[in-house]
């Protein structure tokens, strides 16, 4: 085995172990796939309820529908016992009929307790609010807008030491620094649509919920982004192809009751969510998805088309800077004109002292700006790519900047 193959083997083995470790740390996995309230990992007891939400379509398989009246879900006290340490809560939801301040998530057992945590939604200003109380005189509240052009949303709440971060649709939206450890009452329960302290103008969650997960550590922003289901979104990036080539268009998890592509020109099967596109000229394809309750979501992907004569094998395109800060803009470093490459021997990243930060032999791979699981420092770096184009070997070497 050559040294290069050995390094690649170690790299991919490490990457696979990282992915396995992440999944292994899903302490509680309530996926509702069998229309029940069990933890698929078997670590926790079943979630409980007096008025159970009904079984309905979910993003992967089954999900839950809450009627907005008395449907609720209470998670076992084993989870509450872990919430004074670092943790992550992640779930997906979609509203149905929301007319007033809405109780989504809470950790409390009565209105008289000093310490509690809650997440609510105000449809008037379309804001999600996160409230954290260490005591009756130490209550912190922050709000952030919710993108109402989406149907399904992802909410992720992490605690790292005294920092509580709330992510909406995989973007950091709210950050609160607690003045001390929040000690919840022994009778407080993590619950959905079950706050014991509804205000006069407040109602319970009405809509769909799926894929509730609890981790016994705080996930990083990169981990949160990397394990997203991307509901109702086209996950294929804008790309460029040579005339006569095709592209598979892939869509994330969805609970669509119907959908349409526009245009349908050059799609092999416009009646499916993942068609193959063979456009004769540059085309933007729009996907319109209609979900349960009539909610509509739209996304698009542009496929640029060039002639074979326009291909310049020496002009492999990579950015001269990128910002791995999880704002969904320029977060990864990759090759943008993959249509040049027939095969790739390696794609390597080095720091300014020549230490290798990352490598791959998969042309579609991109670097997330991390080394051994940690974000690298801002500064200058170098990439080196060896590839084959039009039957000849090429090597491209250049510098780029990591910015924050």
C-alpha positions as a LaTeX table, in Angstrom:
\begin{tabular}{lrrr}
\hline
Residue & $x$ (\AA) & $y$ (\AA) & $z$ (\AA) \\
\hline
Unk1 & 0.00 & 0.00 & 0.00 \\
Unk2 & 1.49 & 3.36 & $-1.03$ \\
Unk3 & 1.94 & 6.15 & 1.52 \\
Unk4 & $-0.73$ & 8.21 & $-0.25$ \\
Unk5 & $-3.24$ & 5.36 & $-0.12$ \\
Unk6 & $-2.33$ & 4.74 & 3.52 \\
Unk7 & $-2.99$ & 8.38 & 4.41 \\
Unk8 & $-6.28$ & 8.33 & 2.51 \\
Unk9 & $-7.32$ & 5.12 & 4.25 \\
Unk10 & $-6.61$ & 6.63 & 7.66 \\
Unk11 & $-8.42$ & 9.83 & 6.70 \\
Unk12 & $-11.59$ & 8.09 & 5.54 \\
Unk13 & $-11.54$ & 5.68 & 8.48 \\
Unk14 & $-11.31$ & 8.67 & 10.82 \\
Unk15 & $-14.14$ & 10.41 & 8.97 \\
Unk16 & $-16.35$ & 7.34 & 9.20 \\
Unk17 & $-15.58$ & 6.97 & 12.92 \\
Unk18 & $-16.50$ & 10.62 & 13.46 \\
Unk19 & $-19.88$ & 10.09 & 11.77 \\
Unk20 & $-20.52$ & 6.92 & 13.76 \\
Unk21 & $-19.55$ & 8.65 & 17.01 \\
Unk22 & $-21.94$ & 11.50 & 16.31 \\
Unk23 & $-24.82$ & 9.13 & 15.70 \\
Unk24 & $-23.85$ & 7.09 & 18.74 \\
Unk25 & $-24.26$ & 10.14 & 20.94 \\
Unk26 & $-27.93$ & 10.54 & 20.08 \\
Unk27 & $-28.89$ & 9.61 & 23.63 \\
Unk28 & $-32.64$ & 9.76 & 22.92 \\
Unk29 & $-34.14$ & 9.21 & 19.47 \\
Unk30 & $-37.91$ & 9.70 & 19.30 \\
Unk31 & $-38.48$ & 9.38 & 15.55 \\
Unk32 & $-42.20$ & 8.43 & 15.77 \\
Unk33 & $-41.73$ & 6.09 & 12.79 \\
Unk34 & $-44.14$ & 3.52 & 14.18 \\
Unk35 & $-46.61$ & 6.13 & 15.39 \\
Unk36 & $-45.44$ & 5.50 & 18.96 \\
Unk37 & $-43.56$ & 7.52 & 21.55 \\
Unk38 & $-40.62$ & 5.18 & 22.17 \\
Unk39 & $-36.92$ & 5.98 & 22.19 \\
Unk40 & $-35.51$ & 4.08 & 19.19 \\
Unk41 & $-32.17$ & 3.79 & 21.04 \\
Unk42 & $-33.81$ & 2.18 & 24.07 \\
Unk43 & $-32.02$ & 4.48 & 26.52 \\
Unk44 & $-35.09$ & 6.30 & 27.83 \\
Unk45 & $-38.64$ & 5.41 & 28.77 \\
Unk46 & $-41.51$ & 6.21 & 26.43 \\
Unk47 & $-42.74$ & 9.78 & 26.21 \\
Unk48 & $-46.16$ & 10.06 & 27.87 \\
Unk49 & $-49.40$ & 11.91 & 27.26 \\
Unk50 & $-53.03$ & 11.99 & 28.38 \\
Unk51 & $-54.18$ & 13.50 & 25.08 \\
Unk52 & $-51.95$ & 11.96 & 22.40 \\
Unk53 & $-51.18$ & 13.72 & 19.13 \\
Unk54 & $-52.35$ & 11.80 & 16.08 \\
Unk55 & $-50.15$ & 9.89 & 13.66 \\
Unk56 & $-49.53$ & 11.65 & 10.36 \\
Unk57 & $-46.95$ & 12.14 & 7.64 \\
Unk58 & $-43.38$ & 12.75 & 8.84 \\
Unk59 & $-40.21$ & 13.88 & 7.12 \\
Unk60 & $-38.70$ & 10.40 & 7.07 \\
Unk61 & $-41.59$ & 8.05 & 7.83 \\
Unk62 & $-44.34$ & 8.83 & 10.36 \\
Unk63 & $-44.71$ & 12.03 & 12.37 \\
Unk64 & $-47.12$ & 13.54 & 14.90 \\
Unk65 & $-49.93$ & 16.06 & 14.49 \\
Unk66 & $-50.91$ & 18.28 & 17.45 \\
Unk67 & $-54.46$ & 19.69 & 17.37 \\
Unk68 & $-53.68$ & 22.91 & 19.27 \\
Unk69 & $-56.22$ & 22.13 & 21.99 \\
Unk70 & $-54.91$ & 19.55 & 24.45 \\
Unk71 & $-52.54$ & 17.30 & 22.45 \\
Unk72 & $-49.13$ & 17.21 & 24.11 \\
Unk73 & $-46.06$ & 15.07 & 24.74 \\
Unk74 & $-44.03$ & 14.74 & 27.96 \\
Unk75 & $-40.54$ & 13.27 & 27.82 \\
Unk76 & $-39.24$ & 11.05 & 30.64 \\
Unk77 & $-37.51$ & 12.47 & 33.70 \\
Unk78 & $-34.24$ & 10.74 & 32.70 \\
Unk79 & $-33.81$ & 13.54 & 30.15 \\
Unk80 & $-34.52$ & 16.26 & 32.70 \\
Unk81 & $-31.80$ & 14.81 & 34.91 \\
Unk82 & $-29.26$ & 15.41 & 32.13 \\
Unk83 & $-30.22$ & 19.00 & 31.35 \\
Unk84 & $-28.07$ & 20.63 & 34.02 \\
Unk85 & $-25.04$ & 19.43 & 32.04 \\
Unk86 & $-24.29$ & 20.07 & 28.37 \\
Unk87 & $-27.00$ & 18.86 & 25.98 \\
Unk88 & $-28.62$ & 19.28 & 22.58 \\
Unk89 & $-32.32$ & 19.08 & 21.69 \\
Unk90 & $-33.24$ & 18.84 & 18.00 \\
Unk91 & $-36.60$ & 18.47 & 16.26 \\
Unk92 & $-38.54$ & 19.48 & 13.15 \\
Unk93 & $-41.95$ & 21.18 & 13.15 \\
Unk94 & $-44.51$ & 22.73 & 10.84 \\
Unk95 & $-47.35$ & 25.03 & 11.90 \\
Unk96 & $-50.94$ & 24.48 & 10.87 \\
Unk97 & $-53.36$ & 27.13 & 12.17 \\
Unk98 & $-51.54$ & 29.64 & 14.38 \\
Unk99 & $-53.52$ & 32.67 & 15.54 \\
Unk100 & $-51.94$ & 33.62 & 18.87 \\
Unk101 & $-48.79$ & 33.28 & 20.97 \\
Unk102 & $-48.00$ & 29.56 & 20.76 \\
Unk103 & $-46.43$ & 27.25 & 23.34 \\
Unk104 & $-43.96$ & 24.94 & 21.57 \\
Unk105 & $-41.51$ & 23.60 & 24.17 \\
Unk106 & $-41.14$ & 24.02 & 27.92 \\
Unk107 & $-39.31$ & 22.67 & 30.96 \\
Unk108 & $-41.39$ & 23.45 & 34.05 \\
Unk109 & $-44.08$ & 21.90 & 36.23 \\
Unk110 & $-46.05$ & 24.92 & 37.47 \\
Unk111 & $-46.18$ & 28.70 & 37.29 \\
Unk112 & $-44.85$ & 28.98 & 40.83 \\
Unk113 & $-41.41$ & 27.54 & 40.16 \\
Unk114 & $-38.51$ & 29.94 & 39.82 \\
Unk115 & $-36.44$ & 28.02 & 37.25 \\
Unk116 & $-37.83$ & 27.17 & 33.83 \\
Unk117 & $-37.17$ & 27.17 & 30.10 \\
Unk118 & $-39.59$ & 27.77 & 27.23 \\
Unk119 & $-39.81$ & 28.29 & 23.47 \\
Unk120 & $-42.81$ & 30.14 & 22.03 \\
Unk121 & $-43.87$ & 31.62 & 18.68 \\
Unk122 & $-45.62$ & 34.93 & 18.05 \\
Unk123 & $-47.44$ & 34.94 & 14.67 \\
Unk124 & $-47.97$ & 38.70 & 14.82 \\
Unk125 & $-44.30$ & 39.48 & 14.33 \\
Unk126 & $-43.28$ & 35.95 & 13.21 \\
Unk127 & $-40.73$ & 35.67 & 16.00 \\
Unk128 & $-39.53$ & 32.68 & 18.01 \\
Unk129 & $-38.80$ & 33.53 & 21.66 \\
Unk130 & $-36.54$ & 31.63 & 24.05 \\
Unk131 & $-37.02$ & 32.28 & 27.76 \\
Unk132 & $-34.62$ & 31.05 & 30.45 \\
Unk133 & $-35.16$ & 31.63 & 34.16 \\
Unk134 & $-32.61$ & 30.82 & 36.84 \\
Unk135 & $-34.80$ & 32.41 & 39.50 \\
Unk136 & $-37.82$ & 34.66 & 39.83 \\
Unk137 & $-35.54$ & 37.70 & 39.59 \\
Unk138 & $-33.25$ & 36.32 & 36.88 \\
Unk139 & $-35.29$ & 35.78 & 33.70 \\
Unk140 & $-33.70$ & 36.22 & 30.29 \\
Unk141 & $-35.66$ & 36.40 & 27.03 \\
Unk142 & $-34.39$ & 36.69 & 23.47 \\
Unk143 & $-36.31$ & 36.54 & 20.18 \\
Unk144 & $-35.44$ & 35.90 & 16.53 \\
Unk145 & $-37.42$ & 35.91 & 13.26 \\
Unk146 & $-38.62$ & 32.63 & 11.75 \\
Unk147 & $-38.37$ & 32.26 & 7.96 \\
Unk148 & $-42.05$ & 31.85 & 7.06 \\
Unk149 & $-41.22$ & 31.08 & 3.41 \\
Unk150 & $-40.46$ & 27.56 & 4.67 \\
Unk151 & $-43.03$ & 24.98 & 5.75 \\
Unk152 & $-40.98$ & 22.62 & 7.90 \\
Unk153 & $-38.52$ & 24.18 & 10.33 \\
Unk154 & $-35.73$ & 22.74 & 12.42 \\
Unk155 & $-35.21$ & 23.92 & 15.99 \\
Unk156 & $-31.97$ & 23.00 & 17.78 \\
Unk157 & $-31.21$ & 24.07 & 21.36 \\
Unk158 & $-27.75$ & 23.48 & 22.80 \\
Unk159 & $-26.23$ & 24.09 & 26.22 \\
Unk160 & $-22.45$ & 24.37 & 26.55 \\
Unk161 & $-21.36$ & 25.30 & 30.05 \\
Unk162 & $-23.49$ & 28.42 & 30.72 \\
Unk163 & $-24.17$ & 29.23 & 27.06 \\
Unk164 & $-27.59$ & 28.38 & 25.60 \\
Unk165 & $-27.72$ & 28.59 & 21.79 \\
Unk166 & $-30.89$ & 28.25 & 19.74 \\
Unk167 & $-30.61$ & 27.45 & 16.03 \\
Unk168 & $-33.47$ & 27.97 & 13.57 \\
Unk169 & $-33.25$ & 26.13 & 10.26 \\
Unk170 & $-29.59$ & 25.30 & 11.03 \\
Unk171 & $-28.57$ & 28.94 & 11.62 \\
Unk172 & $-27.64$ & 30.36 & 15.02 \\
Unk173 & $-30.51$ & 32.68 & 15.95 \\
Unk174 & $-30.34$ & 33.24 & 19.74 \\
Unk175 & $-27.53$ & 33.02 & 22.27 \\
Unk176 & $-28.00$ & 33.49 & 26.01 \\
Unk177 & $-25.30$ & 33.42 & 28.69 \\
Unk178 & $-26.86$ & 32.26 & 31.94 \\
Unk179 & $-25.69$ & 33.90 & 35.16 \\
Unk180 & $-25.36$ & 30.46 & 36.72 \\
Unk181 & $-26.44$ & 26.83 & 36.50 \\
Unk182 & $-30.19$ & 26.55 & 35.98 \\
Unk183 & $-31.45$ & 23.93 & 38.43 \\
Unk184 & $-34.84$ & 22.73 & 37.27 \\
Unk185 & $-37.30$ & 21.31 & 39.75 \\
Unk186 & $-37.38$ & 17.53 & 40.21 \\
Unk187 & $-40.96$ & 17.61 & 38.95 \\
Unk188 & $-40.24$ & 19.74 & 35.86 \\
Unk189 & $-40.59$ & 17.89 & 32.57 \\
Unk190 & $-39.33$ & 18.58 & 29.09 \\
Unk191 & $-42.50$ & 18.68 & 27.01 \\
Unk192 & $-44.04$ & 19.74 & 23.72 \\
Unk193 & $-47.23$ & 21.83 & 23.87 \\
Unk194 & $-47.64$ & 21.26 & 27.60 \\
Unk195 & $-46.67$ & 24.42 & 29.45 \\
Unk196 & $-48.57$ & 24.62 & 32.78 \\
Unk197 & $-48.45$ & 28.39 & 32.60 \\
Unk198 & $-50.28$ & 29.51 & 29.45 \\
Unk199 & $-51.08$ & 33.21 & 29.29 \\
Unk200 & $-54.59$ & 34.44 & 28.52 \\
Unk201 & $-53.69$ & 35.09 & 24.88 \\
Unk202 & $-51.50$ & 31.99 & 24.48 \\
Unk203 & $-52.41$ & 28.71 & 22.79 \\
Unk204 & $-50.86$ & 25.29 & 22.40 \\
Unk205 & $-48.87$ & 24.12 & 19.39 \\
Unk206 & $-51.00$ & 23.25 & 16.38 \\
Unk207 & $-49.09$ & 21.46 & 13.65 \\
Unk208 & $-46.71$ & 18.64 & 12.83 \\
Unk209 & $-43.62$ & 17.46 & 14.70 \\
Unk210 & $-40.99$ & 14.87 & 13.78 \\
Unk211 & $-37.53$ & 13.49 & 14.53 \\
Unk212 & $-37.07$ & 14.58 & 18.17 \\
Unk213 & $-33.51$ & 13.86 & 19.30 \\
Unk214 & $-31.65$ & 14.47 & 22.57 \\
Unk215 & $-27.84$ & 14.43 & 22.83 \\
Unk216 & $-25.90$ & 14.42 & 26.09 \\
Unk217 & $-23.48$ & 17.03 & 24.75 \\
Unk218 & $-23.59$ & 20.30 & 22.84 \\
Unk219 & $-23.34$ & 19.74 & 19.10 \\
Unk220 & $-21.17$ & 22.19 & 17.19 \\
Unk221 & $-22.60$ & 24.44 & 14.49 \\
Unk222 & $-20.89$ & 22.32 & 11.84 \\
Unk223 & $-22.38$ & 19.10 & 13.24 \\
Unk224 & $-25.84$ & 20.65 & 13.29 \\
Unk225 & $-25.54$ & 21.75 & 9.67 \\
Unk226 & $-24.06$ & 18.44 & 8.51 \\
Unk227 & $-26.86$ & 16.23 & 9.87 \\
Unk228 & $-29.76$ & 18.36 & 8.64 \\
Unk229 & $-32.61$ & 16.69 & 6.74 \\
Unk230 & $-32.95$ & 19.86 & 4.59 \\
Unk231 & $-36.76$ & 19.60 & 4.48 \\
Unk232 & $-38.44$ & 20.73 & 1.25 \\
Unk233 & $-35.12$ & 22.06 & $-0.09$ \\
Unk234 & $-33.17$ & 21.23 & $-3.24$ \\
Unk235 & $-29.86$ & 19.95 & $-1.93$ \\
Unk236 & $-28.13$ & 19.88 & $-5.32$ \\
Unk237 & $-25.97$ & 23.00 & $-5.68$ \\
Unk238 & $-25.95$ & 25.23 & $-8.74$ \\
Unk239 & $-23.54$ & 23.64 & $-11.20$ \\
Unk240 & $-22.10$ & 23.75 & $-14.72$ \\
Unk241 & $-22.12$ & 20.93 & $-17.26$ \\
Unk242 & $-20.97$ & 20.37 & $-20.81$ \\
Unk243 & $-23.64$ & 20.16 & $-23.52$ \\
Unk244 & $-25.10$ & 16.65 & $-23.57$ \\
Unk245 & $-24.27$ & 15.87 & $-19.93$ \\
Unk246 & $-26.85$ & 15.42 & $-17.19$ \\
Unk247 & $-27.31$ & 16.20 & $-13.49$ \\
Unk248 & $-29.27$ & 14.34 & $-10.82$ \\
Unk249 & $-31.36$ & 16.86 & $-8.88$ \\
Unk250 & $-31.82$ & 15.75 & $-5.26$ \\
Unk251 & $-34.36$ & 17.03 & $-2.76$ \\
Unk252 & $-34.19$ & 16.77 & 1.03 \\
Unk253 & $-36.76$ & 15.10 & 3.29 \\
Unk254 & $-40.33$ & 16.14 & 2.62 \\
Unk255 & $-43.92$ & 15.43 & 3.55 \\
Unk256 & $-45.24$ & 16.85 & 0.30 \\
Unk257 & $-48.84$ & 16.17 & $-0.63$ \\
Unk258 & $-48.06$ & 17.45 & $-4.13$ \\
Unk259 & $-45.23$ & 19.16 & $-6.02$ \\
Unk260 & $-44.44$ & 20.61 & $-9.44$ \\
Unk261 & $-41.27$ & 21.32 & $-11.41$ \\
Unk262 & $-40.99$ & 24.34 & $-13.67$ \\
Unk263 & $-39.90$ & 24.09 & $-16.38$ \\
Unk264 & $-40.28$ & 20.38 & $-17.05$ \\
Unk265 & $-38.10$ & 20.70 & $-20.16$ \\
Unk266 & $-35.27$ & 18.15 & $-20.28$ \\
Unk267 & $-36.28$ & 16.42 & $-17.04$ \\
Unk268 & $-36.38$ & 12.65 & $-17.46$ \\
Unk269 & $-39.40$ & 12.36 & $-15.14$ \\
Unk270 & $-40.97$ & 15.58 & $-13.78$ \\
Unk271 & $-43.40$ & 13.49 & $-11.72$ \\
Unk272 & $-40.67$ & 12.50 & $-9.24$ \\
Unk273 & $-38.79$ & 14.57 & $-6.64$ \\
Unk274 & $-35.29$ & 13.55 & $-7.81$ \\
Unk275 & $-35.30$ & 13.82 & $-11.61$ \\
Unk276 & $-32.30$ & 13.78 & $-13.94$ \\
Unk277 & $-31.89$ & 17.04 & $-15.86$ \\
Unk278 & $-30.26$ & 17.23 & $-19.30$ \\
Unk279 & $-30.76$ & 20.88 & $-20.28$ \\
Unk280 & $-29.68$ & 22.00 & $-23.74$ \\
Unk281 & $-28.96$ & 25.49 & $-22.42$ \\
Unk282 & $-28.53$ & 27.15 & $-19.04$ \\
Unk283 & $-31.73$ & 26.56 & $-17.08$ \\
Unk284 & $-33.07$ & 27.36 & $-13.61$ \\
Unk285 & $-35.45$ & 24.68 & $-12.33$ \\
Unk286 & $-38.02$ & 25.71 & $-9.71$ \\
Unk287 & $-39.63$ & 23.24 & $-7.32$ \\
Unk288 & $-42.93$ & 24.14 & $-5.68$ \\
Unk289 & $-43.97$ & 21.84 & $-2.83$ \\
Unk290 & $-47.40$ & 21.80 & $-1.20$ \\
Unk291 & $-47.42$ & 20.28 & 2.29 \\
Unk292 & $-50.19$ & 19.16 & 4.62 \\
Unk293 & $-52.34$ & 22.12 & 5.60 \\
Unk294 & $-51.70$ & 23.77 & 2.24 \\
Unk295 & $-48.33$ & 25.30 & 3.17 \\
Unk296 & $-46.17$ & 25.93 & 0.11 \\
Unk297 & $-42.38$ & 25.99 & $-0.16$ \\
Unk298 & $-40.32$ & 26.93 & $-3.23$ \\
Unk299 & $-36.69$ & 26.35 & $-4.06$ \\
Unk300 & $-34.56$ & 26.43 & $-7.22$ \\
Unk301 & $-31.33$ & 25.20 & $-8.78$ \\
Unk302 & $-29.49$ & 26.62 & $-11.80$ \\
Unk303 & $-27.65$ & 24.34 & $-14.22$ \\
Unk304 & $-25.26$ & 26.26 & $-16.45$ \\
Unk305 & $-24.49$ & 24.66 & $-19.83$ \\
Unk306 & $-21.33$ & 25.28 & $-21.88$ \\
Unk307 & $-19.96$ & 23.74 & $-25.07$ \\
Unk308 & $-17.03$ & 21.34 & $-25.07$ \\
Unk309 & $-14.99$ & 23.93 & $-26.99$ \\
Unk310 & $-15.38$ & 26.34 & $-24.07$ \\
Unk311 & $-13.71$ & 23.94 & $-21.64$ \\
Unk312 & $-10.26$ & 25.13 & $-20.54$ \\
Unk313 & $-8.62$ & 22.25 & $-18.66$ \\
Unk314 & $-6.17$ & 24.54 & $-16.88$ \\
Unk315 & $-8.86$ & 26.73 & $-15.34$ \\
Unk316 & $-9.95$ & 24.67 & $-12.36$ \\
Unk317 & $-12.00$ & 27.05 & $-10.21$ \\
Unk318 & $-11.73$ & 27.29 & $-6.42$ \\
Unk319 & $-12.44$ & 30.39 & $-4.30$ \\
Unk320 & $-9.56$ & 32.52 & $-3.02$ \\
Unk321 & $-11.30$ & 32.86 & 0.37 \\
Unk322 & $-14.11$ & 31.29 & 2.34 \\
Unk323 & $-15.84$ & 31.81 & 5.69 \\
Unk324 & $-16.65$ & 28.60 & 7.60 \\
Unk325 & $-18.97$ & 30.27 & 10.13 \\
Unk326 & $-22.16$ & 28.28 & 9.44 \\
Unk327 & $-24.13$ & 31.20 & 8.01 \\
Unk328 & $-24.96$ & 29.05 & 4.94 \\
Unk329 & $-22.88$ & 31.37 & 2.73 \\
Unk330 & $-19.43$ & 30.36 & 1.47 \\
Unk331 & $-19.08$ & 27.86 & 4.35 \\
Unk332 & $-17.07$ & 25.21 & 2.44 \\
Unk333 & $-14.12$ & 25.16 & 0.05 \\
Unk334 & $-14.65$ & 23.04 & $-3.03$ \\
Unk335 & $-14.21$ & 22.89 & $-6.80$ \\
Unk336 & $-16.95$ & 24.77 & $-8.61$ \\
Unk337 & $-16.39$ & 23.62 & $-12.22$ \\
Unk338 & $-16.35$ & 19.86 & $-11.69$ \\
Unk339 & $-17.33$ & 19.28 & $-15.32$ \\
Unk340 & $-13.62$ & 19.73 & $-16.18$ \\
Unk341 & $-12.55$ & 16.69 & $-14.21$ \\
Unk342 & $-12.58$ & 13.20 & $-15.69$ \\
Unk343 & $-10.83$ & 11.75 & $-12.62$ \\
Unk344 & $-9.03$ & 13.17 & $-9.58$ \\
Unk345 & $-5.99$ & 11.67 & $-7.84$ \\
Unk346 & $-6.06$ & 14.01 & $-4.84$ \\
Unk347 & $-7.30$ & 17.31 & $-3.43$ \\
Unk348 & $-5.16$ & 18.46 & $-0.47$ \\
Unk349 & $-5.24$ & 21.39 & 1.95 \\
Unk350 & $-2.11$ & 22.61 & 3.81 \\
Unk351 & $-1.51$ & 25.33 & 6.37 \\
Unk352 & 1.19 & 27.99 & 5.93 \\
Unk353 & 3.82 & 25.70 & 7.50 \\
Unk354 & 3.05 & 22.81 & 5.18 \\
Unk355 & 1.05 & 20.65 & 7.61 \\
Unk356 & $-1.74$ & 18.77 & 5.85 \\
Unk357 & $-5.18$ & 19.82 & 7.11 \\
Unk358 & $-7.38$ & 17.68 & 4.87 \\
Unk359 & $-7.40$ & 15.52 & 1.75 \\
Unk360 & $-9.73$ & 13.53 & $-0.46$ \\
Unk361 & $-9.83$ & 11.80 & $-3.83$ \\
Unk362 & $-13.56$ & 12.42 & $-4.33$ \\
Unk363 & $-14.08$ & 15.37 & $-6.66$ \\
Unk364 & $-17.42$ & 16.32 & $-5.07$ \\
Unk365 & $-15.95$ & 16.56 & $-1.55$ \\
Unk366 & $-15.38$ & 19.98 & 0.01 \\
Unk367 & $-13.53$ & 21.19 & 3.10 \\
Unk368 & $-15.48$ & 22.58 & 6.06 \\
Unk369 & $-12.54$ & 24.51 & 7.56 \\
Unk370 & $-11.84$ & 22.07 & 10.38 \\
Unk371 & $-8.85$ & 19.99 & 11.47 \\
Unk372 & $-9.39$ & 17.09 & 13.87 \\
Unk373 & $-12.90$ & 18.34 & 14.55 \\
Unk374 & $-11.95$ & 21.94 & 15.37 \\
Unk375 & $-12.23$ & 25.04 & 13.21 \\
Unk376 & $-8.83$ & 26.19 & 11.97 \\
Unk377 & $-7.54$ & 29.68 & 12.68 \\
Unk378 & $-8.07$ & 32.48 & 10.15 \\
Unk379 & $-5.15$ & 33.00 & 7.80 \\
Unk380 & $-3.54$ & 31.83 & 4.59 \\
Unk381 & $-3.69$ & 28.20 & 3.44 \\
Unk382 & $-2.79$ & 26.31 & 0.27 \\
Unk383 & $-4.60$ & 23.74 & $-1.85$ \\
Unk384 & $-3.13$ & 21.24 & $-4.32$ \\
Unk385 & $-5.27$ & 19.32 & $-6.80$ \\
Unk386 & $-4.14$ & 16.65 & $-9.28$ \\
Unk387 & $-6.76$ & 15.76 & $-11.87$ \\
Unk388 & $-7.29$ & 14.46 & $-15.41$ \\
Unk389 & $-9.03$ & 16.54 & $-18.07$ \\
Unk390 & $-9.40$ & 15.61 & $-21.75$ \\
Unk391 & $-7.04$ & 12.68 & $-21.23$ \\
Unk392 & $-4.18$ & 14.73 & $-19.73$ \\
Unk393 & $-2.95$ & 15.17 & $-16.14$ \\
Unk394 & $-2.97$ & 18.60 & $-14.50$ \\
Unk395 & $-1.86$ & 19.91 & $-11.11$ \\
Unk396 & $-3.26$ & 23.15 & $-9.69$ \\
Unk397 & $-1.66$ & 24.80 & $-6.64$ \\
Unk398 & $-2.73$ & 28.10 & $-5.13$ \\
Unk399 & $-3.26$ & 30.01 & $-1.87$ \\
Unk400 & $-6.55$ & 30.98 & $-0.26$ \\
Unk401 & $-7.73$ & 32.66 & 2.93 \\
Unk402 & $-9.85$ & 31.39 & 5.78 \\
Unk403 & $-11.88$ & 34.31 & 7.12 \\
Unk404 & $-14.13$ & 34.73 & 10.15 \\
\hline
\end{tabular}
